[in-house]
Amino acid sequence: MSPASTGASAAARPGARPQSVPAEPAAAAPGSHDAHAAPAAPDRVRGQDLRHRPGERGFRRANLALFAAGIATFVLLYSTQGLLPVLSADLDLTPGQASWTASAATLGLALALLPASALSDRFGRTAVMTASTVAASVLALALPFAPDLSTLVVLRVLQGAALAGLPATAMAYLAEEVHPGALASAMGLYVAGNSIGGMGGRLVSGWAAAAWGWRWGLAASAVLALLATLAFRVLIPAARNFRRSPVDPRALGRTVSAHLRNPLLLRLYALGLLFMAVFGAVYNTVGYRLIAAPFHLPESVAASIFVVYLVGTATSAGAGRLAGRLGRRGALYAAIGTTTAGLLLSLADSLVCALLGLVLITAGFFAGHATASSSVGRTATHGRAQASALYLIAYYLGNSLGGTIGADEYHSTGWTGAAAVGLAAMAAAVGITLYATRQASAVRRAAAVDTLRA
């Protein structure tokens, strides 16, 4: 699942100026315009709604453009994860060293999310999305020529920072340009592009690397991303409802500071980090495990394991229904339990158990991520865009930390070490959720006592 999906619910709420992911519809500021926008339309003043509706050519183009942009972004973001074993063999790297090529991109993206969202408020959604995907694709063309690990890691940090413009802006563009009645379907198609891009980046690079080496794997990802970027640029309709708004760093700082003092939001951020730490630790090392004893799978087959990623698409879609039946904390307990069961099952030296364990880990991760991220928008009483952006920052930092630590532990003690990193993260997640449950129970008891006294 792509991270951008975390903002769908927040983006659908009109009335707040988007500054980060997930974004909300911008409040109109008269006289401003998008760098790629049509001039401010007087028709809107006369009460006409210019937002795209189903059946219209602009609606189809906007949907397809954002679908292509999601593919481009997440093909590039995860392009090295599918070829880590090949990188280790060719450059004589440990799993921990090779994993930095994956962790560096998510780290760069996390650090650039808030600045990218501010740029989109100043220069326009389409301008920032175009610059983001083009810059990241150009950097992708340089990756196959990296002479050593250090150069590759630096380029990946820059690429991750460049990619931040799309998840920081896409939800805002859709919320501004698509009619609210069609927003859910537009968001769904965008999220599907993210999911397909995340899986496709791993598969394309992994298959090409298994056949011709890691440089060709990265080249294949770059070509795919360039084609998707071109499709985005050709299809994206000019923005008609964007209004440029000034960025107030002090106001933004106060909003962010208030969120970081909110205990419930901090718990949700921690849960996002912990779930993603499991995901990073597992997916950065599973390729190594499958090509080693006792499985000895060919590298091309091991790269195909990322098809399991599709499990997350279905799980994310069902997370809302699960939370409706069990409540948010009940859904979190179910996600933690499923992830933990998968980690324990994967410890067996059986290919069937390893694969089934990976399915459970993936399902549990996506359910937990969807539940925690959707709770952020409901918990924040103001500055929901910034609250969701902070969640994504924690989420991507979790990927970087978990992926690197898990790979180091795999190098030291094998799959048991990588699984132990995931189990430790889930133990912390249980602690956080139990604490939240106790706090909620205490509040209910206090309310009941107050009612009786009254």
Salt bridges, closest charged atoms under 4 A:
ASP43 OD1 - ARG46 NH2 2.02
ASP49 OD1 - ARG44 NH1 3.97
ASP49 OD2 - ARG51 NH2 2.77
ASP49 OD2 - HIS179 NE2 3.95
ASP121 OD2 - ARG17 NH1 2.90
ASP121 OD1 - ARG125 NH1 2.87
GLU176 OE2 - ARG125 NH2 2.75
ASP349 OD1 - ARG289 NH2 3.83
